[in-house]
Amino acid sequence: MRLLLPTTTTLPLFDVAASRRIEARALAHSPDLMERAGLAVAKLALALRRGAGPVWVVCGPGNNGGDGHVAARRLREVGVDVHVGHEAPQHPALVIDALLGLGLNRAPSAELCVTMAAMQTCGAPILAVDLPSGLLGDTGQAAGERAVRADHTLTLLTLKPGLFTGEGRAHTGRIWFDDLGIAADDEPTAELLGPAARLERSATSHKGSHGQVLVVGGAPGMQGAARLAARAALACGAGRVYVDLLGLSGDEGADAGRPELMRGSLAELPQAVGVIGCGAGPAMAAALPGLLRELPRIVIDADALNAIAAEPALQDLLRARPVGTTLLTPHPLEAARLLGRDTASIQADRLAAGSDLAQRLNCTVVLKGSGSVIATPGERPAICASGGPALATAGSGDVLAGWLGGLWAQQPQAGAHAIACAGVDAHGRAGEVAGALRAGDLIEHLAAQA
Ligand SMILES: NC(=O)C1=CN([C@@H]2O[C@H](COP(=O)(O)OP(=O)(O)OC[C@H]3O[C@@H](n4cnc5c(N)ncnc54)[C@H](O)[C@@H]3O)[C@@H](O)[C@H]2O)[C@@H](O)CC1
């Protein structure tokens, strides 16, 4: 058993169907899985309980409840006061949530919701077994009106995607993992990202060795967005970074705080990595056809995504680009516009929505949000395990787009999927701070850990 995050390696994720197949095969040669699961829960419970009160074990009707009963027995064997039932005991030291796990298949009844509410308000920390009750393992969404918000989740046998995306992270608390001694023998549904290898710089390199980035965006009143992207690309190590501020010419709008940045345009820089759309406004639509036809590698964000959503001819241009050369970074509302759906339906299944969008537009898609999803046609999707609420701040998306462009400029042979995985994970880690974060400071955090 181990605390899972931050992970130092990329890990396989298995949806409910794959987890069931793994479990069924494992049971054939290891029929004591539930004993192992219950023992692991009991061990963690001993470490987590607070105070001298009883451990309250709330068991459901299936094997998740079975794990809870084994844990209760194991705890009693070592002299712990245990209360099993749906009514809260006096001053519990810990709640073990073994109500519903992988088998959740409908909205919890009103009666179960009352039990969940009691768990939530009893004052003790909650340890969820396998999954917080009421949370769907595939999507990270609640099946009904309520899902347990645990302080700890001990997930068993496999890591499920729903623990890491959607509402998952708000419900799991700290995630622990025990594979119960079973090697997962199925095709992973997705990957949980670990950190990418550090970029090495040759001792004889020069700025020409580290590529060019062209940031196109920043309409009047929104130039900060393009500047943040450009500053991020520069901080990432791109050799030269140019900005084309839409609607401005000459030295107008130069970034006085970053004299390293230069003005440039598509005509002068046809081989640059494009980072387009940050704060671009409606002027972006007219610039897009040329950029989509010419630039060999492009990161597309914000108003460029909105322009593409509104114009089928631009979607055709995207689809015509070779796979691996285009990277879209929509937040859920932008993804909804691109798919002609509403935001709730995107969030209901983020892995599926990211993959659907990637297929439709023949692009790599980073569906931003808690547990960003990275999807590319022909690649296994990935979920980002890093990041936190400090990233919910103006400009953090612009910084991501610029950082991705900076990474790509330095790795011209890399495909969009690899760049997205590396950049999104780094961005998430840099944003793991307590309290609020300004996007300008996020660039410095990224640079410090690169
Ligand atoms: N079989 C084994 O040996 C192992 C089982 N494990 C545990 O088993 C769990 C899966 O067990 P199950 O497949 O029995 O599934 P669950 O225990 O999650 O739940 C299944 C039962 O809950 C009912 N149910 C589903 N949704 C409900 C709702 N909203 N309200 C009320 N009842 C609902 C189902 O009708 C079924 O009776 C895993 O999450 C894990 O905790 C793991 O420990 C690995 C080993």
Ligand as a Chemical Component Dictionary entry (heavy atoms), coordinates in Angstrom:
data_LIG
# 
_chem_comp.id                   LIG 
_chem_comp.type                 NON-POLYMER 
_chem_comp.pdbx_formal_charge   0 
_chem_comp.three_letter_code    LIG 
# 
loop_
_chem_comp_atom.comp_id 
_chem_comp_atom.atom_id 
_chem_comp_atom.alt_atom_id 
_chem_comp_atom.type_symbol 
_chem_comp_atom.charge 
_chem_comp_atom.model_Cartn_x 
_chem_comp_atom.model_Cartn_y 
_chem_comp_atom.model_Cartn_z 
_chem_comp_atom.pdbx_ordinal 
LIG N1  N1  N 0 -14.480 -9.578  -5.423 1  
LIG C1  C1  C 0 -13.395 -9.376  -4.698 2  
LIG O1  O1  O 0 -12.816 -10.295 -4.188 3  
LIG C2  C2  C 0 -12.924 -8.011  -4.501 4  
LIG C3  C3  C 0 -13.800 -6.961  -4.419 5  
LIG N2  N2  N 0 -13.391 -5.734  -4.173 6  
LIG C4  C4  C 0 -14.382 -4.765  -3.717 7  
LIG O2  O2  O 0 -15.605 -5.037  -4.333 8  
LIG C5  C5  C 0 -16.157 -3.861  -4.851 9  
LIG C6  C6  C 0 -17.048 -4.188  -5.975 10 
LIG O3  O3  O 0 -18.035 -5.045  -5.438 11 
LIG P1  P1  P 0 -19.457 -5.213  -6.088 12 
LIG O4  O4  O 0 -19.329 -5.562  -7.490 13 
LIG O5  O5  O 0 -20.229 -6.142  -5.216 14 
LIG O6  O6  O 0 -20.044 -3.757  -6.046 15 
LIG P2  P2  P 0 -20.417 -2.802  -4.834 16 
LIG O7  O7  O 0 -20.096 -3.408  -3.545 17 
LIG O8  O8  O 0 -19.840 -1.499  -5.153 18 
LIG O9  O9  O 0 -21.989 -2.642  -4.968 19 
LIG C7  C7  C 0 -22.790 -3.578  -5.603 20 
LIG C8  C8  C 0 -24.130 -3.675  -4.902 21 
LIG O10 O10 O 0 -24.635 -2.386  -4.677 22 
LIG C9  C9  C 0 -25.883 -2.251  -5.332 23 
LIG N3  N3  N 0 -25.992 -0.865  -5.762 24 
LIG C10 C10 C 0 -25.409 -0.276  -6.835 25 
LIG N4  N4  N 0 -25.717 1.022   -6.869 26 
LIG C11 C11 C 0 -26.511 1.264   -5.799 27 
LIG C12 C12 C 0 -27.152 2.400   -5.311 28 
LIG N5  N5  N 0 -27.048 3.580   -5.926 29 
LIG N6  N6  N 0 -27.879 2.312   -4.201 30 
LIG C13 C13 C 0 -27.997 1.125   -3.561 31 
LIG N7  N7  N 0 -27.416 0.000   -3.988 32 
LIG C14 C14 C 0 -26.677 0.061   -5.099 33 
LIG C15 C15 C 0 -25.887 -3.259  -6.433 34 
LIG O11 O11 O 0 -27.206 -3.612  -6.793 35 
LIG C16 C16 C 0 -25.140 -4.390  -5.766 36 
LIG O12 O12 O 0 -25.986 -5.107  -4.893 37 
LIG C17 C17 C 0 -14.978 -3.014  -5.198 38 
LIG O13 O13 O 0 -15.303 -1.662  -5.276 39 
LIG C18 C18 C 0 -14.044 -3.345  -4.050 40 
LIG O14 O14 O 0 -14.351 -2.563  -2.927 41 
LIG C19 C19 C 0 -11.971 -5.428  -4.100 42 
LIG O15 O15 O 0 -11.640 -5.366  -2.795 43 
LIG C20 C20 C 0 -11.117 -6.442  -4.804 44 
LIG C21 C21 C 0 -11.452 -7.799  -4.381 45 
# 
loop_
_chem_comp_bond.comp_id 
_chem_comp_bond.atom_id_1 
_chem_comp_bond.atom_id_2 
_chem_comp_bond.value_order 
_chem_comp_bond.pdbx_ordinal 
LIG N1  C1  SING 1  
LIG C1  O1  DOUB 2  
LIG C1  C2  SING 3  
LIG C2  C3  DOUB 4  
LIG C2  C21 SING 5  
LIG C3  N2  SING 6  
LIG N2  C4  SING 7  
LIG N2  C19 SING 8  
LIG C4  O2  SING 9  
LIG C4  C18 SING 10 
LIG O2  C5  SING 11 
LIG C5  C6  SING 12 
LIG C5  C17 SING 13 
LIG C6  O3  SING 14 
LIG O3  P1  SING 15 
LIG P1  O4  DOUB 16 
LIG P1  O5  SING 17 
LIG P1  O6  SING 18 
LIG O6  P2  SING 19 
LIG P2  O7  DOUB 20 
LIG P2  O8  SING 21 
LIG P2  O9  SING 22 
LIG O9  C7  SING 23 
LIG C7  C8  SING 24 
LIG C8  O10 SING 25 
LIG C8  C16 SING 26 
LIG O10 C9  SING 27 
LIG C9  N3  SING 28 
LIG C9  C15 SING 29 
LIG N3  C10 SING 30 
LIG N3  C14 SING 31 
LIG C10 N4  DOUB 32 
LIG N4  C11 SING 33 
LIG C11 C12 SING 34 
LIG C11 C14 DOUB 35 
LIG C12 N5  SING 36 
LIG C12 N6  DOUB 37 
LIG N6  C13 SING 38 
LIG C13 N7  DOUB 39 
LIG N7  C14 SING 40 
LIG C15 O11 SING 41 
LIG C15 C16 SING 42 
LIG C16 O12 SING 43 
LIG C17 O13 SING 44 
LIG C17 C18 SING 45 
LIG C18 O14 SING 46 
LIG C19 O15 SING 47 
LIG C19 C20 SING 48 
LIG C20 C21 SING 49 
# 
